[in-house]
Amino acid sequence: MGTQAPDVVVAGHICLDILPRMDGTNQGIEATLVPGKLALVGPAHIGTGGAVSNTGLALHRLGVRVSLMGKVGDDLFGGAVLDTLRSYDEALAEGMIRSPGEHTSYTVVVSPPETDRIFLHCTGANDTFAADDLAFEAIDRAKLFHFGYPPLMRRMYANAGAELEELLARVKASGATVSVDLARPDPDSEAGRADWPTILRRALPGVDLFLPSLEEILYMLRKEQYEAMAQRHGAAELLHHADGALLRSLADELIAMGAAVVVLKLGEHGLYLRTTADPDRLARMGRGAPRPSDRWLDRELLATCYQVTAVGTTGAGDCTIAGFLTGLLRHGETPEAVLNGAVAVGACNVERADAVSGVPSWDEVQRRMQAGWARREQELSLPDWRRIADGLWAGPADRNDRKDGA
């Protein structure tokens, strides 16, 4: 990045991922994790995880000038995180926060063949991340600020989200466009029991772009409805039973709380977008706002995914967000084009097992799209929606009469 101003600052959760290779055992978790047993495993893959790493590195690979602001300790794991970031570009470690005496967050992924994975996670320095940790000299020059995974950062949800509210308000006051992504916490954890409707009501007035997954926001905003749907259909099948009315009601509730643009990640079903009907709110979106903004006013769109052979879904949501942010900065004049680019980047990601190596340059993504890349069929229940282009659908709340897509 050098002395150039970053286009995007990505801040929030970062950790070290440690994945022992376990393809030499077929005994399953119960037979492997036995007290007193020496379980032999293979070499470990070590990499970085979390929103700062996944979204930040994906933006970097797409050709966006990015500054990373994750917090690590001054321990060996912290050094490994910084070394990993430097392996992409020396400048990517320059904005990182290294806190003396703190422990770096890490995750050990125990994943025997044909068995659900177990994650052993230490939240570490993410729990002490605060507004004062941000380097505003970079944020003041950036077009867009993206903050990821506040539910996995204790100070962000403690005290009904007071620190998160302050952090976002200070960034918003700098003039940068503010983007936020979530993560669904363990329901039995302190974060899982937090009063998320109250936290979101405090935070969202400072958020221009809100990009959670459907499962995350349904759990946090309407926990009883989430649990009822999960019990009826199974948590893994919840997405398949979403419909247009549910998507719209959630998004409209979030916009009423203060967000200008809501994007709900729908996994293999694509991306849903809903925007404010208030032109003054769009005008206050900051330096990274779409120009002109009138084509973003009161929109309701859904983009289906591109067809790929999926190898892994690690980081798919984060990379899709990176595609959305890149498209906003490059092609912000049309929400249709931005959505298409976002799902295209997400599709590239799942063609590799790890979090970011499948993401090519933005120009390569565009060439693949223009070459006639096939889209998945739309499978959700969307009564009264209309198909406006290949892979693009407009909802009944969409006020744009154009039918030629983008």
Buried (B, 14 or more C-beta within 10 A) or exposed (E): BEEEBBBBBBBBBBBBBBBBEBEEBEBEBEEBEEEEEEBEBEEEEBBBBBBBBBBBBBBBBBBBBBBBBBBBBBBEBBBBBBEBBBEBBEBBBBBBBBBEEBBBBBBBBBBBEEBEEEEEBBBBBBBBBBBEBBBBEBBBBBBBBBBBBBBBBBBBBBEBBBBBBBBBBBBBEBBBBBBBBBBBBEEEEEBBEBEBBEBBBBBBBBBBBBBBBBBBBBBBBBBEEBBEBBEEEEEEEBBBBBEBBBBBEBBBBBBEBBBBBBBBBBBBBBBBBBBBBEEEBBEEBBBBBBEEBEBBBBBBBBBBBBEBEBEBBBBBBBBBBBBBBBBBBBBBBBBBBBBBBBBBBBBBBBBBEBBBBBBBEBEBBBEBBEEEBEBBEBEBEBEEBEBBBEBBBBBEBBEBEEEEBB
